[in-house]
Amino acid sequence: FTGTSLAAQNLNEKKKAKIFAENGQTVIELNLNFDRAWSSISKAMEASNIVSNDLDRSKGIFFVSYVNDEESGMFSFLGFGRSKDKEKRTTFNEDSQFTITISEENNKTYVRAVSKNGKIEEAEELLSKINESLS
């Protein structure tokens, strides 16, 4: 008997993840129950070096931050040990706070990101990072 772990399957390759726009914002739709979606998003965040500052699993919420990596000139999600020159990184601030919500509706799970500063582009980038790492 041979088999493949469901957890090891790539969600995007198996068409379990779908991206769509809702009220001008990107949403990731997963054909998974809440528990599997929570686990998959947690693993995707870890793989993308996105650090959760706090979470509330009962409400399906992750609170995350990123810092601006001045060395590359692009947004860089915090990953401990990634940069040898940590002095060039800025610290967390109010402008870099996000809320990621996971909600289950009609046998599907939806992942949404909101930037506390209201910048939709930054929330889109965060969801893109997560989507790239879904497995």
Phi and psi in degrees as a GROMACS rama.xvg file:
@    title "Ramachandran Plot"
@    xaxis  label "Phi"
@    yaxis  label "Psi"
@TYPE xy
-125.449  155.628  THR-2
-163.768  172.081  GLY-3
-120.823  133.076  THR-4
-62.5059  133.821  SER-5
-61.5928  -34.8742  LEU-6
-67.5529  -24.3927  ALA-7
-86.6854  -10.7793  ALA-8
-74.2781  139.644  GLN-9
-75.3213  121.065  ASN-10
-64.0811  -37.954  LEU-11
-70.4296  -37.3297  ASN-12
-68.6361  -32.5717  GLU-13
-91.8689  12.1282  LYS-14
58.4318  32.9834  LYS-15
-90.7066  -14.0436  LYS-16
-116.266  138.404  ALA-17
-136.556  138.868  LYS-18
-108.88  135.522  ILE-19
-150.934  166.659  PHE-20
-100.619  139.836  ALA-21
-136.789  117.149  GLU-22
52.3187  40.7868  ASN-23
80.2692  4.36889  GLY-24
-123.928  148.766  GLN-25
-76.4344  141.194  THR-26
-131.686  138.794  VAL-27
-99.8512  124.766  ILE-28
-104.748  127.684  GLU-29
-116.264  134.136  LEU-30
-84.4403  59.344  ASN-31
-138.967  157.327  LEU-32
-76.7047  171.51  ASN-33
-57.6711  -45.7844  PHE-34
-61.0343  -44.5846  ASP-35
-66.5579  -39.517  ARG-36
-65.2615  -43.5692  ALA-37
-58.6288  -46.457  TRP-38
-63.1937  -44.6026  SER-39
-64.4811  -42.19  SER-40
-67.8311  -40.4564  ILE-41
-58.3251  -45.3152  SER-42
-67.6175  -38.9465  LYS-43
-65.0434  -39.8748  ALA-44
-64.0028  -43.5598  MET-45
-62.3261  -43.7798  GLU-46
-65.2676  -28.1221  ALA-47
-92.7608  5.17206  SER-48
60.0753  34.8222  ASN-49
-95.9996  122.277  ILE-50
-100.387  130.005  VAL-51
-86.6474  123.772  SER-52
-77.9565  -30.5974  ASN-53
-162.564  164.178  ASP-54
-154.28  159.811  LEU-55
-140.132  90.8056  ASP-56
-61.5062  -35.4846  ARG-57
-62.7468  -27.0947  SER-58
-103.05  -3.35627  LYS-59
71.211  38.9637  GLY-60
-124.189  133.582  ILE-61
-112.35  138.686  PHE-62
-109.714  117.792  PHE-63
-128.73  162.125  VAL-64
-137.608  162.739  SER-65
-138.589  163.942  TYR-66
-119.45  153.6  VAL-67
-82.8938  123.008  ASN-68
-91.7091  101.24  ASP-69
-66.2665  -23.9041  GLU-70
-64.1007  -41.7762  GLU-71
-94.0516  -17.4685  SER-72
79.0459  3.60243  GLY-73
-121.58  163.526  MET-74
-65.4153  137.134  PHE-75
-131.413  127.126  SER-76
-79.052  139.454  PHE-77
-61.1245  125.299  LEU-78
-138.292  113.562  GLY-79
-60.4474  133.298  PHE-80
82.4899  0.820762  GLY-81
-76.8697  -37.0412  ARG-82
-108.932  132.437  SER-83
-77.7921  -23.4283  LYS-84
-108.737  76.4187  ASP-85
-68.7583  -19.2398  LYS-86
-66.039  -23.8204  GLU-87
-78.4382  -9.69517  LYS-88
-84.6148  141.085  ARG-89
-84.3862  166.935  THR-90
-91.6069  167.356  THR-91
-59.7818  144.609  PHE-92
-148.3  176.133  ASN-93
-60.9493  -28.4852  GLU-94
-75.9252  -7.75472  ASP-95
-118.438  27.5241  SER-96
-100.787  138.728  GLN-97
-133.283  154.469  PHE-98
-119.935  125.482  THR-99
-108.161  125.461  ILE-100
-114.978  142.686  THR-101
-122.191  122.876  ILE-102
-132.794  146.49  SER-103
-107.403  125.858  GLU-104
-142.979  132.1  GLU-105
49.7704  49.2651  ASN-106
63.8851  18.2581  ASN-107
-131.309  159.297  LYS-108
-119.304  138.943  THR-109
-118.727  135.62  TYR-110
-115.531  124.877  VAL-111
-129.169  149.245  ARG-112
-126.996  139.107  ALA-113
-131.418  130.885  VAL-114
-87.1758  132.855  SER-115
-64.7911  -21.3336  LYS-116
-89.6358  1.22476  ASN-117
81.4269  4.37125  GLY-118
-81.7121  104.873  LYS-119
-61.536  -37.0548  ILE-120
-59.2687  -39.0642  GLU-121
-70.0549  -38.1294  GLU-122
-65.4367  -37.2473  ALA-123
-63.1752  -42.9067  GLU-124
-63.196  -40.7996  GLU-125
-62.4145  -46.5303  LEU-126
-64.2347  -36.2075  LEU-127
-62.1664  -43.7134  SER-128
-59.7838  -44.2856  LYS-129
-63.8347  -47.4602  ILE-130
-59.1172  -40.3591  ASN-131
-61.2814  -28.1952  GLU-132
-102.376  4.09026  SER-133
-64.2704  134.452  LEU-134
